[in-house]
Amino acid sequence: MVTVVVLAGLSACTATSTPTTGVLTGTASACSGVAFKPTPTARLTVYKGTAVVATQQVPNGSTYRFVLPPGQYYITNTGNPVQASDREVTVVAGRTTRKDVPNLCH
């Protein structure tokens, strides 16, 4: 006896879904300057308005990565939610957005 299994409609089981998040990545520099003691890590904070939505520490000059819902954000390594255009970034669902974070603490 031979058993035959028909795999018809298998592709329907692997339906594609719409991405609900995007990736924010880049290189981060640690905070240093006259008023700041040099540190070996960049302490990043992502804000939506003035609300903190994510934080991360990475070694100075390293790559950071946040997975976020689509929207307008501000990223800083100062711990201050200053909404300056050079810190502004837009995250798009299903995409990777690159934003390097320089030493903003001079």
N, C-alpha and C positions, 0 to 999 in steps of 0.2 A: 504494500500500500504506500502511495506517495502522498505526502501532505503538502499542499500549496497554500502559501499565505500571500494574500494580495495586500500590497502596501498602498493602495489607492488613497489619495487624500492625505498622505503623510505630510505634505507641505502645508496643509491647512493647520496642522498641529504646531507649527513653528511660526505663528503669526508675528509680524514685526510690531513693535510698539513705539510710540512717540517718546523720545527722551524727555525726561522731566528735570534734568540737571545739566549743567555745563561745568567745565574745568577752568579754573584760574590758576595759572602757573607763571613762573619767572624766576629770576635770580634775585636774591635778597642780600643786601649789605647791612651789617650790624650798625647800630647807632653809635656814633663817636663824634666828638667835637669839644669845644672849649668847656662847655657845661656838662659834658657827659664823659664818664670813665669808659674807655674802650672795653668792649665786651666781645667774647668769641662767638656770640650767637646773635642772630637777628630775631627779634621778638615781634612777630607780625600780628596785626589785628585787622580784621575785615569788618567794616561797618555798613549797615543799611540805614541811612540817615544818621542818627546818633546811637542806634542800637548795635551792640556787638553781636555779630553772627558767627564769627569763627576766630580762633587764635592758633598760632603755631610758632614754634621755635626751630630754627634751622641754623647750622653753622654758617658763619660769615662767608658770603660768596656762593652759597649753595642754592639749589633749586627748591622752591616750595611748591605745594600743590593743594588747592582747595577744591572740593566738589560742592557746588552751590546751585540753588534754584536760579532760573533766569532773573535778571534784574540789574539795577544800577547799584554799584557799591563804591566804597572808598577803602583803600588799603594803606596802612601806615606801619612804620616801625617805631613810632614815637609814643604810642599809647594815647594819642590825642585824635579825636574824631574830626580833625580839620577837613572841611569839605573843599579842598583845593582841586582845581582842574587837573593838576599833575598827579593826583592820587586817585582820580576817578577812573572807574573801569565798568564796562558793561559785559555781563555774562550772558551768553546765549545758549539755550538748551541744545545739547548734542554737539557742541563745539568746544574747542580749547582756545581760551583767550590768554595771550601772553602779556604780562605787565611786570617789568623789572622794578624792584623797589630799591632805589639808591639810598645812601646815607642821608636821611632827611633831618639830621640832628645837628647840623653845624651851628 
